[in-house]
Amino acid sequence: MISNDGPKNIVDSVDYIASRVWEDDEGRNRVGAVLIQEQRIFAARAVQKADARPGGYVATGGHGGVLGAAGHDGPPLLHYLPTAKHTWRSEVNLTRLPAEIHGVRRDGARIATVPVAIKGPDGGLLDTAIPKVAITKDDDDGGDPEAEVDLIALIGHMLQSAPLAGFVVEGLTPYGRNVSNARHHLLHRAVYSGLPVVRVGRGNTEGFVPLFGALRLVHPLVSARLSAILHPLGVVTLALLGPGAVITFAVLHGAGNGLLTIARGTVPLAIFGPIGYGLRTGLLGAPARATQAIAPVLFGVLLDRMGVGSLAISAGLCLIAFFALFLLKARAEPAPATA
């Protein structure tokens, strides 16, 4: 017997490689990079760490990502194959990269393009081909771009010494929406100087994509109320239609969780504005974190005592939150998050 965390995952990974279940008719990898955790085979680009404990990995967004199983009775199995390009199918693998591309560099008062070697005479990747990427955090500000001396210095350094460079900016979940107008203006400056900028958020994405186009037009309190009511709607659907509606329940519950992740960041910003945003969200989130710590035990007891009827309690709590959200007053002019 071996431990079910690290050692078992290593054994399952070796079994997966040795089984060659990943190869196609020509012996090539048809699956791409994978992560094997807790007897599940995840596509490496569709998995995230969800819990601060051994294991705790989930498929990103909750919409696929688990390709098969390993470590059960019998050899590893693949139930699905990814359609995204990967490894030998990728258009940016080493054999397909050009020998030279153009980057940008500051030349006095102007920005000039300069050639950058990508591969050496032997076809190997050169150190100069590795872009210099800086990950920056969004933060509260007073609105003055010239006060953001760290970002100004970083942009100047990249333009002087790194012809292939760019930024990844972590903003609000899920789409990297900015809190700081000053840093937003500076990142526009970076873009117009030839430095690519990618904005990202943190958290799960259930419910984001189908509803974002509509919800971005309304106040964040509306999306918060919607996130609170979706779980009760799923419970009612399940109660009326029975086990056949379990997929509908799962979709509504997941969408509610996804929208809640957005609301945690956008509602405090819309009500209180950007000043003190970080401290305020931390204080507001502290009770939720404490509740999440005891929720699995309490809900486990409810399931043991009440079975599926425990969903009525969770739906009731969501309804209380739904009506409580109507007590909040929206600002007449919500503080802008972007310029």
GUMARDO-470563 format. One record per residue (C-alpha): residue number from 1; residue in one letter; x, y, z. Coordinates in nm, 4 decimals. Last residue first. Layout:
<atoms>
{NUM,'a',{X,Y,Z}}
...
</atoms>
This chain:
<atoms>
{339,'a',{-1.0677,5.4784,-1.8349}}
{338,'t',{-1.1568,5.1655,-1.6488}}
{337,'a',{-1.3159,5.0875,-1.3135}}
{336,'p',{-1.5493,5.3843,-1.3088}}
{335,'a',{-1.7031,5.4629,-0.9694}}
{334,'p',{-2.0747,5.3965,-0.9832}}
{333,'e',{-2.2763,5.7120,-1.0421}}
{332,'a',{-2.5983,5.7168,-0.8384}}
{331,'r',{-2.4357,5.4727,-0.6011}}
{330,'a',{-2.6414,5.1590,-0.5459}}
{329,'k',{-2.8305,5.1130,-0.2216}}
{328,'l',{-2.8195,4.7760,-0.0541}}
{327,'l',{-3.1452,4.6545,0.0976}}
{326,'f',{-3.2299,4.4645,-0.2218}}
{325,'l',{-2.9256,4.2451,-0.1564}}
{324,'a',{-3.0956,4.1170,0.1581}}
{323,'f',{-3.3722,3.9667,-0.0570}}
{322,'f',{-3.1276,3.7496,-0.2520}}
{321,'a',{-2.9172,3.6675,0.0548}}
{320,'i',{-3.2267,3.5333,0.2338}}
{319,'l',{-3.3166,3.3415,-0.0832}}
{318,'c',{-2.9683,3.1869,-0.0882}}
{317,'l',{-3.0107,3.0728,0.2709}}
{316,'g',{-3.3448,2.9162,0.1811}}
{315,'a',{-3.1934,2.7309,-0.1147}}
{314,'s',{-2.9242,2.5876,0.1132}}
{313,'i',{-3.1943,2.4790,0.3593}}
{312,'a',{-3.4118,2.3229,0.0884}}
{311,'l',{-3.1065,2.1432,-0.0469}}
{310,'s',{-3.0921,1.9570,0.2839}}
{309,'g',{-3.3955,1.7641,0.1648}}
{308,'v',{-3.1620,1.5577,-0.0510}}
{307,'g',{-3.0645,1.3613,0.2570}}
{306,'m',{-3.2035,1.4998,0.5820}}
{305,'r',{-2.9850,1.3641,0.8635}}
{304,'d',{-2.6700,1.2565,0.6784}}
{303,'l',{-2.7009,1.5368,0.4258}}
{302,'l',{-2.7446,1.7870,0.7084}}
{301,'v',{-2.4356,1.6540,0.8871}}
{300,'g',{-2.2345,1.6845,0.5650}}
{299,'f',{-2.3671,2.0377,0.5218}}
{298,'l',{-2.2322,2.1314,0.8634}}
{297,'v',{-1.8947,1.9694,0.8046}}
{296,'p',{-1.8508,2.1152,0.4548}}
{295,'a',{-1.9702,2.4623,0.5715}}
{294,'i',{-1.7175,2.5040,0.8551}}
{293,'a',{-1.4313,2.6556,0.6541}}
{292,'q',{-1.6627,2.8252,0.4058}}
{291,'t',{-1.8214,3.0189,0.6905}}
{290,'a',{-1.4836,3.1518,0.8028}}
{289,'r',{-1.3990,3.2564,0.4455}}
{288,'a',{-1.7368,3.4284,0.4103}}
{287,'p',{-1.6866,3.6167,0.7352}}
{286,'a',{-1.3467,3.7450,0.6104}}
{285,'g',{-1.4687,3.8515,0.2649}}
{284,'l',{-1.6150,4.1849,0.3717}}
{283,'l',{-1.2967,4.2780,0.5551}}
{282,'g',{-1.0774,4.1787,0.2602}}
{281,'t',{-1.3051,4.3544,0.0141}}
{280,'r',{-1.2748,4.6720,0.2195}}
{279,'l',{-0.8985,4.6566,0.2540}}
{278,'g',{-0.8477,4.6124,-0.1213}}
{277,'y',{-1.1020,4.8780,-0.2227}}
{276,'g',{-0.9686,5.1515,0.0029}}
{275,'i',{-1.0547,5.4135,-0.2574}}
{274,'p',{-1.2042,5.2380,-0.5633}}
{273,'g',{-1.5726,5.3200,-0.5089}}
{272,'f',{-1.8028,5.2225,-0.2213}}
{271,'i',{-2.1082,5.0791,-0.3983}}
{270,'a',{-1.9702,4.9887,-0.7409}}
{269,'l',{-1.6370,4.8646,-0.6092}}
{268,'p',{-1.7980,4.6637,-0.3297}}
{267,'v',{-2.0332,4.5027,-0.5892}}
{266,'t',{-1.7656,4.4300,-0.8500}}
{265,'g',{-1.5252,4.2018,-0.6644}}
{264,'r',{-1.7525,3.9636,-0.4790}}
{263,'a',{-2.0057,3.9960,-0.7606}}
{262,'i',{-1.7767,3.8298,-1.0134}}
{261,'t',{-1.7232,3.5203,-0.7975}}
{260,'l',{-2.0974,3.5162,-0.7316}}
{259,'l',{-2.1547,3.4985,-1.1062}}
{258,'g',{-1.9539,3.1771,-1.1201}}
{257,'n',{-2.1286,3.0247,-0.8197}}
{256,'g',{-2.4687,3.1030,-0.9683}}
{255,'a',{-2.3663,2.9535,-1.3008}}
{254,'g',{-2.2574,2.6358,-1.1243}}
{253,'h',{-2.5891,2.6020,-0.9384}}
{252,'l',{-2.7895,2.6680,-1.2541}}
{251,'v',{-2.5864,2.4179,-1.4572}}
{250,'a',{-2.5954,2.1521,-1.1846}}
{249,'f',{-2.9728,2.1893,-1.1406}}
{248,'t',{-3.0272,2.1571,-1.5144}}
{247,'i',{-2.8125,1.8436,-1.5142}}
{246,'v',{-3.0106,1.6994,-1.2215}}
{245,'a',{-3.3409,1.7561,-1.3982}}
{244,'g',{-3.4067,1.3890,-1.4722}}
{243,'p',{-3.3710,1.3151,-1.1003}}
{242,'g',{-3.7076,1.4795,-1.0237}}
{241,'l',{-3.8982,1.7314,-1.2329}}
{240,'l',{-4.0584,1.9485,-0.9649}}
{239,'a',{-3.8005,1.9131,-0.6883}}
{238,'l',{-3.5066,1.9418,-0.9295}}
{237,'t',{-3.6504,2.2546,-1.0873}}
{236,'v',{-3.7145,2.4059,-0.7427}}
{235,'v',{-3.3554,2.3284,-0.6399}}
{234,'g',{-3.2175,2.4834,-0.9582}}
{233,'l',{-3.4240,2.7980,-0.9062}}
{232,'p',{-3.2942,2.8131,-0.5493}}
{231,'h',{-2.9349,2.7952,-0.6844}}
{230,'l',{-2.9969,3.0656,-0.9475}}
{229,'i',{-3.1400,3.3219,-0.7017}}
{228,'a',{-2.8173,3.4347,-0.5344}}
{227,'s',{-2.6195,3.4762,-0.8575}}
{226,'l',{-2.9054,3.6798,-1.0045}}
{225,'r',{-2.9011,3.9114,-0.7056}}
{224,'a',{-2.5269,3.9640,-0.7480}}
{223,'s',{-2.5699,4.0213,-1.1239}}
{222,'v',{-2.8247,4.2933,-1.0507}}
{221,'l',{-2.6070,4.4449,-0.7793}}
{220,'p',{-2.3304,4.4807,-1.0394}}
{219,'h',{-2.5420,4.7440,-1.2222}}
{218,'v',{-2.6508,4.6547,-1.5737}}
{217,'l',{-2.4887,4.6600,-1.9189}}
{216,'r',{-2.2089,4.4175,-1.8263}}
{215,'l',{-2.4835,4.1725,-1.7373}}
{214,'a',{-2.5926,4.1147,-2.0965}}
{213,'g',{-2.2577,4.0291,-2.2570}}
{212,'f',{-2.1423,3.8552,-1.9402}}
{211,'l',{-2.4288,3.6077,-1.9307}}
{210,'p',{-2.3170,3.3251,-2.1580}}
{209,'v',{-1.9449,3.3689,-2.0784}}
{208,'f',{-1.9412,3.3962,-1.7007}}
{207,'g',{-2.1734,3.1210,-1.5782}}
{206,'e',{-1.8965,2.8954,-1.4561}}
{205,'t',{-1.5652,3.0804,-1.4879}}
{204,'n',{-1.3759,2.9994,-1.1718}}
{203,'g',{-1.1439,3.2462,-1.0059}}
{202,'r',{-0.8837,3.5080,-1.0934}}
{201,'g',{-0.8837,3.7828,-1.3509}}
{200,'v',{-0.6623,3.8488,-1.6504}}
{199,'r',{-0.5546,4.1462,-1.8606}}
{198,'v',{-0.2935,4.0847,-2.1281}}
{197,'v',{-0.0666,4.3666,-2.2431}}
{196,'p',{0.1556,4.3642,-2.5522}}
{195,'l',{0.4464,4.6131,-2.5579}}
{194,'g',{0.4671,4.8142,-2.8824}}
{193,'s',{0.4861,5.1628,-2.7339}}
{192,'y',{0.1130,5.2142,-2.7901}}
{191,'v',{0.0512,4.9084,-2.5724}}
{190,'a',{0.2780,5.0401,-2.2961}}
{189,'r',{0.1017,5.3766,-2.2956}}
{188,'h',{-0.2285,5.1949,-2.2641}}
{187,'l',{-0.0724,5.0183,-1.9670}}
{186,'l',{0.0030,5.3578,-1.8178}}
{185,'h',{-0.3588,5.4692,-1.8585}}
{184,'h',{-0.4837,5.1540,-1.6813}}
{183,'r',{-0.2297,5.2075,-1.4051}}
{182,'a',{-0.3804,5.5519,-1.3379}}
{181,'n',{-0.7407,5.4314,-1.3669}}
{180,'s',{-0.6787,5.1763,-1.0926}}
{179,'v',{-0.9660,4.9314,-1.0434}}
{178,'n',{-0.9132,4.7539,-1.3731}}
{177,'r',{-1.1278,4.4731,-1.5168}}
{176,'g',{-0.9163,4.1616,-1.5494}}
{175,'y',{-1.1885,3.9508,-1.7077}}
{174,'p',{-1.3019,3.7252,-1.4226}}
{173,'t',{-1.2430,3.8490,-1.1646}}
{172,'l',{-1.0962,4.1918,-1.1049}}
{171,'g',{-0.7458,4.2758,-1.2175}}
{170,'e',{-0.4236,4.0850,-1.2724}}
{169,'v',{-0.2159,4.2490,-1.5419}}
{168,'v',{0.0142,4.0389,-1.7620}}
{167,'f',{0.2711,4.2615,-1.9285}}
{166,'g',{0.5011,4.2471,-2.2287}}
{165,'a',{0.8514,4.1958,-2.3613}}
{164,'l',{1.0469,4.1014,-2.6726}}
{163,'p',{1.2861,4.3906,-2.7403}}
{162,'a',{1.4063,4.3705,-2.3791}}
{161,'s',{1.6705,4.6253,-2.2690}}
{160,'q',{1.5531,4.9816,-2.3302}}
{159,'l',{1.1840,4.9336,-2.3949}}
{158,'m',{1.1639,4.6885,-2.1066}}
{157,'h',{1.3398,4.9248,-1.8661}}
{156,'g',{1.1132,5.2150,-1.9580}}
{155,'i',{0.7975,5.0084,-1.9039}}
{154,'l',{0.9317,4.8863,-1.5707}}
{153,'a',{1.0217,5.2367,-1.4550}}
{152,'i',{0.6733,5.3679,-1.5351}}
{151,'l',{0.5174,5.0690,-1.3595}}
{150,'d',{0.7161,5.1252,-1.0416}}
{149,'v',{0.6696,5.5034,-1.0495}}
{148,'e',{0.2917,5.4900,-1.0423}}
{147,'a',{0.2693,5.8552,-0.9290}}
{146,'e',{0.2912,5.9754,-1.2911}}
{145,'p',{-0.0399,5.8007,-1.3651}}
{144,'d',{-0.2269,6.0254,-1.1159}}
{143,'g',{-0.5729,5.8903,-1.0309}}
{142,'g',{-0.5317,5.8672,-0.6551}}
{141,'d',{-0.4799,5.4962,-0.6580}}
{140,'d',{-0.6118,5.1580,-0.5484}}
{139,'d',{-0.4405,4.8520,-0.6921}}
{138,'d',{-0.3995,4.6326,-1.0005}}
{137,'k',{-0.1229,4.3796,-0.9766}}
{136,'t',{0.1580,4.3347,-1.2250}}
{135,'i',{0.3032,4.0251,-1.3893}}
{134,'a',{0.6080,4.1153,-1.5994}}
{133,'v',{0.6954,3.9143,-1.9095}}
{132,'k',{1.0445,3.9179,-2.0596}}
{131,'p',{1.0123,3.7204,-2.3808}}
{130,'i',{1.2404,3.4189,-2.4389}}
{129,'a',{1.3888,3.4507,-2.7878}}
{128,'t',{1.7119,3.6081,-2.6610}}
{127,'d',{1.7950,3.2824,-2.4837}}
{126,'l',{1.8155,3.1109,-2.8210}}
{125,'l',{1.6053,2.8119,-2.9289}}
{124,'g',{1.7969,2.5465,-3.1160}}
{123,'g',{1.7960,2.5192,-3.4952}}
{122,'d',{2.1697,2.4426,-3.5094}}
{121,'p',{2.2463,2.7826,-3.6613}}
{120,'g',{2.0632,2.9516,-3.3698}}
{119,'k',{1.6927,3.0124,-3.3377}}
{118,'i',{1.4904,3.3181,-3.2369}}
{117,'a',{1.7102,3.6099,-3.3446}}
{116,'v',{1.5506,3.9479,-3.2757}}
{115,'p',{1.5423,4.2178,-3.5445}}
{114,'v',{1.4678,4.5726,-3.4235}}
{113,'t',{1.1584,4.7896,-3.4519}}
{112,'a',{1.1958,5.1475,-3.3389}}
{111,'i',{1.0193,5.3519,-3.0718}}
{110,'r',{1.1071,5.7211,-3.0842}}
{109,'a',{1.2480,5.9830,-2.8459}}
{108,'g',{1.5961,5.8310,-2.8304}}
{107,'d',{1.5727,5.4844,-2.9792}}
{106,'r',{1.3420,5.2827,-2.7580}}
{105,'r',{1.3313,4.9172,-2.8602}}
{104,'v',{1.0683,4.6981,-3.0262}}
{103,'g',{1.0777,4.3395,-3.1501}}
{102,'h',{1.0960,4.1858,-3.4958}}
{101,'i',{1.1258,3.8168,-3.5780}}
{100,'e',{1.4088,3.5804,-3.6702}}
{99,'a',{1.4666,3.2085,-3.7349}}
{98,'p',{1.0952,3.1482,-3.7699}}
{97,'l',{0.9184,2.9047,-3.5346}}
{96,'r',{0.7725,2.5919,-3.6931}}
{95,'t',{1.0243,2.3356,-3.5683}}
{94,'l',{1.0246,2.4881,-3.2197}}
{93,'n',{0.6516,2.4631,-3.1572}}
{92,'v',{0.4400,2.7703,-3.2251}}
{91,'e',{0.1821,2.6239,-3.4635}}
{90,'s',{0.1065,2.3438,-3.2182}}
{89,'r',{0.0280,1.9957,-3.3492}}
{88,'w',{0.3543,1.8455,-3.2124}}
{87,'t',{0.2749,1.9676,-2.8598}}
{86,'h',{-0.0829,2.1016,-2.8545}}
{85,'k',{-0.3678,2.2272,-3.0717}}
{84,'a',{-0.7040,2.2287,-2.8964}}
{83,'t',{-0.9407,1.9407,-2.9824}}
{82,'p',{-0.8796,1.7536,-2.6583}}
{81,'l',{-0.9557,1.3787,-2.6563}}
{80,'y',{-1.2254,1.2226,-2.4390}}
{79,'h',{-1.2890,0.8953,-2.2533}}
{78,'l',{-0.9276,0.7924,-2.2089}}
{77,'l',{-0.8590,0.4886,-1.9909}}
{76,'p',{-0.5590,0.3853,-1.7831}}
{75,'p',{-0.5187,0.0063,-1.7429}}
{74,'g',{-0.7337,-0.2146,-1.5186}}
{73,'d',{-0.8773,-0.1520,-1.1746}}
{72,'h',{-0.8452,0.2184,-1.1008}}
{71,'g',{-0.5155,0.4051,-1.1118}}
{70,'a',{-0.5862,0.6113,-1.4188}}
{69,'a',{-0.9013,0.7818,-1.5450}}
{68,'g',{-1.0053,0.9889,-1.8440}}
{67,'l',{-1.0006,1.3276,-2.0149}}
{66,'v',{-1.1172,1.5534,-1.7336}}
{65,'g',{-1.1037,1.9059,-1.8776}}
{64,'g',{-1.4746,1.9516,-1.9251}}
{63,'h',{-1.6930,2.2483,-1.8357}}
{62,'g',{-1.6298,2.3161,-1.4667}}
{61,'g',{-1.4535,2.6430,-1.5370}}
{60,'t',{-1.1110,2.4868,-1.5100}}
{59,'a',{-1.1342,2.1172,-1.4222}}
{58,'v',{-1.0613,2.0700,-1.0554}}
{57,'y',{-0.7523,2.0047,-0.8433}}
{56,'g',{-0.7833,1.9673,-0.4642}}
{55,'g',{-0.4902,1.7328,-0.4251}}
{54,'p',{-0.3105,1.7899,-0.0975}}
{53,'r',{-0.4779,2.0946,0.0570}}
{52,'a',{-0.5287,2.4617,-0.0257}}
{51,'d',{-0.8302,2.3991,-0.2504}}
{50,'a',{-0.9018,2.4861,-0.6143}}
{49,'k',{-0.5768,2.4221,-0.7986}}
{48,'q',{-0.6624,2.4508,-1.1668}}
{47,'v',{-0.7099,2.2293,-1.4697}}
{46,'a',{-0.7909,2.2942,-1.8356}}
{45,'r',{-0.4506,2.3566,-1.9954}}
{44,'a',{-0.3000,2.0395,-1.8471}}
{43,'a',{-0.5844,1.8216,-1.9774}}
{42,'f',{-0.6776,1.6278,-1.6658}}
{41,'i',{-0.6453,1.2509,-1.6109}}
{40,'r',{-0.8195,1.1447,-1.2915}}
{39,'q',{-0.7022,0.8854,-1.0389}}
{38,'e',{-0.6556,1.1449,-0.7614}}
{37,'q',{-0.4299,1.3616,-0.9777}}
{36,'i',{-0.2829,1.3032,-1.3213}}
{35,'l',{-0.2001,1.6235,-1.5066}}
{34,'v',{-0.1800,1.6089,-1.8851}}
{33,'a',{0.0331,1.7474,-2.1663}}
{32,'g',{-0.0919,1.6632,-2.5138}}
{31,'v',{-0.3590,1.4037,-2.5891}}
{30,'r',{-0.2758,1.2716,-2.9360}}
{29,'n',{0.0917,1.2058,-2.8587}}
{28,'r',{0.2381,1.0486,-3.1707}}
{27,'g',{0.2872,0.6740,-3.2298}}
{26,'e',{0.1569,0.6815,-3.5858}}
{25,'d',{-0.1793,0.5245,-3.5011}}
{24,'d',{-0.2238,0.7697,-3.2144}}
{23,'e',{-0.0528,0.7634,-2.8765}}
{22,'w',{-0.2030,0.8544,-2.5366}}
{21,'v',{-0.3002,0.4996,-2.4374}}
{20,'r',{0.0738,0.4306,-2.4391}}
{19,'s',{0.0240,0.2149,-2.1271}}
{18,'a',{0.3748,0.2975,-2.0077}}
{17,'i',{0.3034,0.6710,-1.9851}}
{16,'y',{-0.0244,0.6199,-1.7978}}
{15,'d',{0.1288,0.3610,-1.5641}}
{14,'v',{0.4093,0.6057,-1.4816}}
{13,'s',{0.1513,0.8757,-1.4064}}
{12,'d',{-0.0511,0.6406,-1.1855}}
{11,'v',{0.2636,0.5546,-0.9892}}
{10,'i',{0.3464,0.9231,-0.9425}}
{9,'n',{-0.0110,1.0055,-0.8358}}
{8,'k',{-0.0030,0.7202,-0.5839}}
{7,'p',{0.3202,0.8521,-0.4301}}
{6,'g',{0.1908,1.2119,-0.3957}}
{5,'d',{-0.1587,1.1646,-0.2491}}
{4,'n',{-0.3045,0.8183,-0.1956}}
{3,'s',{-0.0105,0.6951,0.0120}}
{2,'i',{0.1190,0.3528,-0.0773}}
{1,'m',{0.0000,0.0000,0.0000}}
</atoms>
